[in-house]
Each structure stands twice: as C-alpha cells, then as structure tokens.
Amino acid sequence: MTRSITLLGATGSIGASTLDLVRRERDKWRVVALTANCQAAELAALAREFGAEIAVVADERCLAELREALAGSDIEAAGGAAALVEAASRGADLTVSAIVGCAGLAPTMAAIEQGGMIALANKEALVSAGEVMTAAVERHGATLLPTDSEHNAIFQCLQAGRIEDVRAITLTASGGPFRDWSHEQLKAATPAQALKHPNWDMGAKITIDSATMMNKGLEYIEAHRLFPVGLEKIRILVHPQSVIHSMVEYRDGSTLAQLGPSDMRVPIASCLAWPGRMNTPCAPLDLAALGTLSFFAPDEERFPATRLAREAAEAGGAAPAVLSAANEVAVAAFLAGKVEFTRIALLVAETMAQLHCPAPQTLSEVLAVDAEARRVAAGMLEPA
Amino acid sequence: MTRSITLLGATGSIGASTLDLVRRERDKWRVVALTANCQAAELAALAREFGAEIAVVADERCLAELREALAGSDIEAAGGAAALVEAASRGADLTVSAIVGCAGLAPTMAAIEQGGMIALANKEALVSAGEVMTAAVERHGATLLPTDSEHNAIFQCLQAGRIEDVRAITLTASGGPFRDWSHEQLKAATPAQALKHPNWDMGAKITIDSATMMNKGLEYIEAHRLFPVGLEKIRILVHPQSVIHSMVEYRDGSTLAQLGPSDMRVPIASCLAWPGRMNTPCAPLDLAALGTLSFFAPDEERFPATRLAREAAEAGGAAPAVLSAANEVAVAAFLAGKVEFTRIALLVAETMAQLHCPAPQTLSEVLAVDAEARRVAAGMLEPA
C-alpha cells in the first residue's frame, strides 16, 4: 500500500533527510507536492526524481526558472504564498512541515485543515501560533507527529502509557558549547565560538539558540503545546552527550526514555512509518563504546533563556510569539557582531517586558504580533 | 470496577510488594487466593486483612496451624500441592506467580490454563519449563506480564513498536559486587563478599547469581521465551547503577529504555494496573542527582555464566532446565563453603556437558530433568 506525501521545505536539511528515507522505500510513496523557497533547479530535479504532482517555490520571482527546469515534464509548477497554501491543501496522507520561520505557518495550517497526519518540524507553528494551531488540529481531526528529536522522543515514550498517567516530561539539552563557561566568559563569547555545536550539525540560528539554551526554551513551549500535562510537569535536564533525547515519567515510577544517534533521519523515519517502523541506515546504539552518560541541572543564572520561555509559556497568549520574534532579532544582531552573547537573552526579556499584545486568535494576528515584536526588539538595538 | 487477584507466594518479597500496592488501592481489588509455603500465621493474617476467599499452604504439615489461625472467619484453608493447583485454577483476572523454584511451576501452569493475566515472577517457569509454558500461554490465550525489572522494562519499551520491528533487546546487568575483580580474586571470593549486592536487596541464591552473572544468563533465557525476536538480537550490557532496567532498539535506530528506582513495586505496579498505571510511593527519578550512568561490555572470560546460558538457550530442549538446576546445586555448595566461587560456573558447564536429556514435553518431564540435573551436579561434588 502506498502513502501520499507532501513535503513543505524539500530543499532544506529536514527535506533532504526525509527524501533520503523516501528514496530508500520509493515504491511505498506517492509524492504530491514538493516546495522550496527559491532553489528552483534543485526543486525541479527532486520533483522529477520523485514524480511529484506539483512543485512550488515560495518566492514568485523564482517561478520562471522552475517552469523552465520542469519543461517537458507533466509536473505542475507554481510560485508564491497562495500557491504554497494551495499545494498544502491537496491533502496528502502525510505532510512534512519543514519550512523554517513564519513562512511555514500558512501552508502548515492549510495541511492541518485537511485533517491528515502532519510531521511538524516548523518550530514557529507551535511556539508563536501554538494555541491557534492546536485548536485547528482538534477541530479538523488532524494528527501531529513531532519530528524534533526531543518531541519525537516524548511522543514515542507516550506510547507506553496514557497522558493522564504522566508525572513528568523531561526534555534533555546538550547544554551547548558554553555549558561550563562563566558569566564573564559568556559576555566575551564570539559567534565563531557559539557556532561550534558539540552534537548536532544545524543551521546558524538554531546553533546560537543551542548556545543560549533558547532552543530548549522554545522546545519547552512546543512540548507544552504538544503534550498537555501542565507546565509544572515539564522539565529540562542538561545531558551533554545528547544520547537520551527525552523522557517521560509515569505515576508508578517508570520512566521511559528514547535514545538514539544525533541523526534527524531517526525521528523523521518514526513519523514516516508511524505507527510502524522503517529501516534507516543509522548505526546501532553502542552504550558500551560511549561508556558514560552524564546529567546536570540547568543553570538559569548563566542561561536565562529557559526561564524566559517558561515565563512566556505561563503568560500564554502573544508572549511566546514575542519571545520567539525578539530572539530572532537578537540572534541576528549577535551574529552580525552588534551585541554581546549575554545581551541576547536581555533583549528578549526587555521586548517581552515592553510589549503586551492581546492573545492572537488567527494566523494573521500571530503574524502581526511577530512583526510588532521584531520592530520593538530592533528599536532596542538602535543607539538611544 | 474491581479486579480479582490471586497471589501465589504471598509471604515472600514479591508478595509483600504486591500486597503493599493492593493495600493502597484496597477498594479496586477482590482477593481470591493467597498462598505460602508454611508461614501459616502470617498467611492467615494477610487472608483476613484482604478478605481472601481461600488461603493455601504448600506444605501440608502447616495446614492445622493455618486452620486454627483462620478459625471463626469464612476463609477456606487448604494445604498441599494439589490444593495449590486448585486455588490457582479458580480463575482470577490477574494471578501473581511469585513462588520461588520448581514448586511454582504447577500452580502457574494451572493459572495459565484459565486464560487470564499472569504476572510472572517465578524464573523457573520460563527458564526450565519455557517451551512447555509458552505453548500453554498460546493455547489458552493467557497474557504473560513479566514482573522482573528487566523483562518488565522490555515489555514497556515494546509498547512503542511491534516485535517484528525490533533490531535488538538489551538486558542491563549491574555486574555484581565482583565486576572489577581479577580471576585470581574471584577464586578466593567468599559467600559474605558475594552477598553484598550494590543495588538490590534480594535473597541469597539470587544475590550469588548476580555475582556470577548467572542471574543475567537466566534472564537472557527468559527474555528469549518472552520476546521471540531471535537469540542473536538479545544482548547483555553491564550498567553498574542499574538505573536503565533494559532497552529495545527498533529498526529505525530508535532505542526505548525504561528507567526507575531499584524498587520491585515499580514493575509490579505496571503489571497490576496494565495497560493503565497506578500510583506507587517510589521517589521520582533524579538523573541530575545521580550525575552519571556508565556502561561496559560484559567480560565472559571472568564471568562465563552468560555464555553458558546462551549455549543452553541455543541448544533449547532440556538444556536450560539442566543449567538452572545445576546452578542451584553449585550455588548451595558455594554458600556452604564446599566449592570456590569460580567453580560454580564450571560445575554448571560440566553438568551440561554430561547430561543430554530429550526435550521435555510436559511439566512432569521438566521436573524429571530438573531432578536428574541436580543428581548429576551433586555427584560432581562428591570426592572421586
């Protein structure tokens, strides 16, 4: 039996991992839509390889190139935000939502409205638009399968019990490259130093988020949206080896943990084959070779980002969207050499303190909060 | 809704843990039968407390005392092997099989024949009578819930996938008190030294089995019976802290692990409430306080017991029963100061080499193999 799949964000890292897995079991999949921002040639090649029904570039300026690259095939070509939403609305059995940033919100929402399975890799969907998005999931009977390694781990651990029997959910965090640094050292940390992540090979923004631990803060908010056990039951644990991806403790004292290599194909495979399993080429776990796993309580004095995220989650409404948008502005400023590393969290805190928007009820209200938070955060970067 | 429960072996350690949990949710349970070997007064007190339908002592000589202790109540009193089987045949929703040794085989089989749920703590059932027992489980549609912390962990981890998708099952082992000892040191090890187990408080026989790692060998055979993934997929990993109780790796590279305190109430609670969960008074897992988990490959040169168990499992038929019986004789001889610690495994190996019985087809054939293996092993202890 074949399953149909749409991949929103086919040319990024999640897209590549997903297609690597689909390629290995080519006959089990029918590809509906593949999308990219503007990588027309690459997208066209993938659409041809996988026999996609439609290929879409988000940036309309790249449509001509896409059309040309698809000439002679019977694959549709389309461009622009509305085309993205139309492609996502075609209703695949599984939609992988892997567009980075707020651009992914509308097509993800369109896929949710079809009521199928959504493998969710877009963080903004749950952080900024969390309440709007989960309400839509409920309304349309869609199934969210988290692809983040941590949330996918929790999702797997929850197969061994019922959510009402959960006593605690523990998100593990590598602690980033500055785990042992003093506050003074952190003040002087450079972008080059922050970009050296110990375990995962990721983009620049998310690697800086890992160094500030804002990445874990955002995941904390996501976990709160995905797994409604109550904020007080969600914890963060520093685990430098990142072998245990996350854990769920039940009320009888049993803790289920999911472990694996730092390879996104593992959680993606679990979404693609869910509720079954599929082969991946990932090496088996060898704990004897690893020797030791270590664990530390997080230090929110040196790394206040997780505290800010918890405050945003507690406040609810617009606060998580403000946190996420302000953080993007602050990280960009740090990468551009405009602010110190330790100023990232301060900028986020200041933006949150200054901006009090009403809770967004629709996607466009979410986008308005996002824009306003970026404006306020950017304003703080200007000389007074 | 109440569930009915029978507890075979109510006065032992598993029995006490089970009743501690039942006591906490007294209104959810109806107690059918409680049994003991000969602790008549203690058994009668428990039968009165839990309002049991019948109390049985395995040793008929203790029946008079039991009758006296139950005088004036409407609780039936019975004694002897046949009464044990009769009590187990009364068909409770859940039967906890916690009688130690071969005495537990017949009543466990009687419970299996009722087709209910069997929480299995009796090791001999699966090691010595494994093929006979699992065939009966299949035939009568019974459900085996393993209570051993390792097998219970595997059972929980298997909730996240299908057995045909399992790539490996890893049983963790504390490594025992002699984990770092040289062969020369092992030769001189005393019973008092062997009885100091680092993590679990258990009986003498099982603590010595932990020191030789035969305990893990027996668990390996049990795992092979409970989880038919093939012997080559079952592994042993030394993990001195015993926090991870066991693991299951799926073919996509996801490993599920179950972690918890060294408290038998955790796996027993998981059986009692299965497929739900119930509260236990066990402390939450605090990995940050633990700090480190470590892992080592087992050393079968110094600890050959797991190799012997693998050979017995590969041979099948009578071999596991011979291994288990010879080991009991050898451990008793070590505890009595008659043989060196390192001779335990040698005696088992020699008995296995000497004795080649046909595969037992019935419980009485299993018991005959057991008796013959004890005779042969004991003979090896005599001066030539």
Interface residues (C-beta under 8 A of the other chain):
Chain A: Q156 C157 Q159 A160 G161 R162 D165 R167 A168 T170 L237 V238 H239 I244 M247 E249 Y250 R251 D252 G253 S254 T255 L256 A257 Q258 L259 G260 P261 D263 R265 V266 P267 A269 S270 A273 G276 R277 M278 N279 T280 C282 A283 P284 L285 L287 A288 L290 G291 T292 L293 S294 F295 F296 A297
Chain B: Q156 C157 Q159 A160 G161 R162 D165 R167 A168 T170 L237 V238 H239 I244 M247 E249 Y250 R251 D252 G253 S254 T255 L256 A257 Q258 L259 G260 P261 D263 R265 V266 P267 A269 S270 A273 G276 R277 M278 N279 T280 C282 A283 P284 L285 L287 A288 L290 G291 T292 L293 S294 F295 F296 A297
